[in-house]
Amino acid sequence: MTLRLPDAHGALRAYEPRSEPLALNPGSAFTSRTVFSAAHVVADPYADTTPDGPAAVDWDATLAFRRHLWAHGLGVAEAMDTAQRGMGLDWAGAAELIRRSAAEAKAVGGRIACGVGTDQLATGTLDEVRRAYEEQLAVVEESGAQAILMASRALAATARGPEDYLEVYGHLLRQAAEPVVLHWLGPMFDPALEGYWGSSDLDAATGTFLEVIAAHPDKVDGVKISLLDARREIDLRRRLPQGVRCYTGDDFHYPELIAGDEQGFSHALLGIFDPLGPLAAEAVRVLDTGNTEGFRALLDPTVALSRHLFQAPTRFYKTGVVFLAWLAGHQDHFAMVGGLQSARSLPHFARAYELADGLGLFPDPKLAEERMRTLLSLYGVSQ
């Protein structure tokens, strides 16, 4: 049966759901690229919570989703913005998530890297920011996971200029036990990070970012760039010291950035690889054989879905990610920590369903169709 889906103008259009999914099988880790999926958390739908209260997490479903990603050869980037850090998941919840996921990774042999931030405090002195980072770094290192030094709202609010970023990051890198990933998250993902690295001029900010890396190249495994600007990422990638990787966080241009050019390529640490996990893994395995055209043929068609999920306000992309996980059968409900399931409209959900179904992303297309019908009915759309 066809579905009647609402468009952005409120009109209903007919859509014929796909009957068969893509055949995407689990596989081993990759040889040509290091690829992380930033993974979402599954809320406990029966918890009596409020949007501004502590997150209630369904740990069984959350860890099961990580096993799904590991089974396809992907690494898991844990407790990042995709997991709603600072948008429903506080530090106490993130610390528990890190400990549980790192233990699970060790049990199944999965690769994991975890976000280190300062979300214990809203603002503070430079010393307080540094101590907050140190507390989180200790939790991640004790868990056995690799650390990802995330951008800090508190540092953005406190820093007087580039020198403060150099001081704080230099201190952290000197004491890090193992090489870390530095994360530059743009203000489209979090408006509180405007002017990060001491300037709203991206050329000046890039200079400071590179200065941090140049001073401690042995402590920087790589950098994750989330600015949604492919040319800027490529330019920065070419200026990195030898041995420092670039992990693209660009959910608009990832196929071309991962494929690379004659001067290099990007690895990946992407939120869109949460819903795209099996398909993205298959594409990278094709790339492992040297078949760039085959890689692009698989991954290029996914960009329309990614651009839709990450459309402005970009920070609400997590809602679409969790919505697709529900449709795909990875969780039994569409509820999110912080009540964030309300952050996108019905037409947005309808288009996300249509694009994902067209790609064959749902292991059980009939289940996805039934759940989409349930949502439409809840919103008063008769079929």
Beta strands, then each sheet from edge to edge (+ up, - down):
strand 1: 3-6
strand 2: 12-15
strand 3: 35-38
strand 4: 75-78
strand 5: 112-116
strand 6: 146-149
strand 7: 180-185
strand 8: 220-226
strand 9: 245-248
strand 10: 267-270
sheet 1: 1+ 2-
sheet 2: 3+ 4+ 5+ 6+ 7+ 8+ 9+ 10+ 3+
end
